[in-house]
Amino acid sequence: MADNYKKMMDDTFGKYYERFRELNATSKENAVTIDELFPDEKPFLFHDRMHKMLSMEVVKRTGLDRYWLDEKRAADGKGVLKQRILMVVIAVAIALVIILLDKFGIITLG
């Protein structure tokens, strides 16, 4: 399953990975701005893809507007998948706690 997730990530973000590598933006010291990353035209769904890569910690932010590719994280499909599953489990647990608190009258939902 982790291999399939890694392949899906590579298929989705591959051109972004390559662009970071072309610019040698694979460390905090070599971070680049969005304008350096795509000087002419940003790819379709650029903002969505960057948001997802940042949330998965595949791309990391340095300062206000500089970004770099964490190659170790990008190669770790299993780690990214674990993070995603953990986020879902935590969200479900929080929802259950809120429902129980409502059921026992500790809080009121509606």
Secondary structure per residue as TSV (DSSP state, phi and psi in degrees):
chain	resnum	aa	ss	phi	psi
A	1	M	-	360.0	-40.1
A	2	A	H	-65.0	-35.7
A	3	D	H	-65.2	-40.6
A	4	N	H	-64.7	-39.1
A	5	Y	H	-66.1	-41.0
A	6	K	H	-62.1	-43.0
A	7	K	H	-63.2	-41.3
A	8	M	H	-61.9	-42.5
A	9	M	H	-62.2	-45.7
A	10	D	H	-62.5	-41.1
A	11	D	H	-64.4	-40.5
A	12	T	H	-76.7	-42.9
A	13	F	H	-108.2	3.8
A	14	G	H	-51.9	-44.9
A	15	K	H	-68.5	-28.0
A	16	Y	H	-71.0	-44.5
A	17	Y	H	-55.9	-46.8
A	18	E	H	-62.4	-40.3
A	19	R	H	-65.9	-41.2
A	20	F	H	-61.2	-42.6
A	21	R	H	-65.9	-41.0
A	22	E	H	-57.4	-37.6
A	23	L	T	-89.3	3.1
A	24	N	T	58.4	30.1
A	25	A	-	-90.6	61.6
A	26	T	-	-117.3	17.9
A	27	S	S	-150.7	161.9
A	28	K	G	-58.7	-37.2
A	29	E	G	-68.2	-26.0
A	30	N	G	-107.2	20.8
A	31	A	-	-59.1	149.0
A	32	V	B	-124.1	161.1
A	33	T	-	-86.0	167.4
A	34	I	H	-61.4	-39.9
A	35	D	H	-64.6	-34.1
A	36	E	H	-72.1	-37.0
A	37	L	H	-65.2	-45.5
A	38	F	S	-134.2	83.7
A	39	P	S	-69.7	-29.4
A	40	D	S	-92.4	-62.7
A	41	E	-	-147.0	134.2
A	42	K	-	-77.9	141.3
A	43	P	-	-63.4	158.8
A	44	F	T	-58.6	138.5
A	45	L	T	64.0	25.3
A	46	F	H	-54.6	-50.3
A	47	H	H	-63.1	-40.2
A	48	D	H	-63.8	-46.1
A	49	R	H	-63.8	-44.0
A	50	M	H	-64.1	-42.2
A	51	H	H	-59.5	-43.8
A	52	K	H	-67.0	-42.3
A	53	M	H	-65.3	-37.5
A	54	L	H	-67.1	-42.3
A	55	S	H	-68.5	-27.8
A	56	M	T	-86.6	-4.4
A	57	E	T	64.6	24.8
A	58	V	S	-78.4	-40.3
A	59	V	E	-108.7	136.7
A	60	K	E	-118.6	149.7
A	61	R	E	-98.7	139.9
A	62	T	E	-124.6	123.7
A	63	G	T	67.8	-152.7
A	64	L	T	-83.8	-33.7
A	65	D	T	-143.3	28.9
A	66	R	E	-121.4	141.3
A	67	Y	E	-133.4	151.4
A	68	W	E	-147.3	153.3
A	69	L	E	-89.4	123.6
A	70	D	-	-88.0	95.6
A	71	E	H	-62.0	-35.5
A	72	K	H	-62.6	-43.3
A	73	R	H	-69.4	-39.9
A	74	A	H	-62.7	-30.9
A	75	A	T	-84.7	-9.7
A	76	D	-	-101.1	73.3
A	77	G	H	-60.0	-34.3
A	78	K	H	-65.0	-43.4
A	79	G	H	-64.8	-41.4
A	80	V	H	-66.6	-41.6
A	81	L	H	-63.6	-42.3
A	82	K	H	-59.6	-42.3
A	83	Q	H	-61.5	-44.2
A	84	R	H	-64.1	-44.2
A	85	I	H	-64.6	-42.1
A	86	L	H	-60.4	-39.6
A	87	M	H	-63.6	-39.9
A	88	V	H	-66.9	-43.9
A	89	V	H	-62.0	-43.1
A	90	I	H	-63.6	-42.4
A	91	A	H	-62.2	-42.2
A	92	V	H	-65.2	-42.0
A	93	A	H	-62.2	-43.5
A	94	I	H	-62.6	-43.3
A	95	A	H	-60.9	-42.1
A	96	L	H	-64.3	-41.8
A	97	V	H	-62.0	-43.5
A	98	I	H	-63.5	-41.5
A	99	I	H	-63.7	-43.5
A	100	L	H	-63.8	-42.1
A	101	L	H	-61.4	-38.2
A	102	D	H	-68.0	-42.9
A	103	K	H	-61.6	-37.3
A	104	F	T	-89.5	5.9
A	105	G	T	76.5	13.5
A	106	I	S	-75.7	-37.4
A	107	I	S	-129.7	164.6
A	108	T	-	-122.2	123.3
A	109	L	-	-88.3	-25.1
A	110	G	-	-156.7	360.0
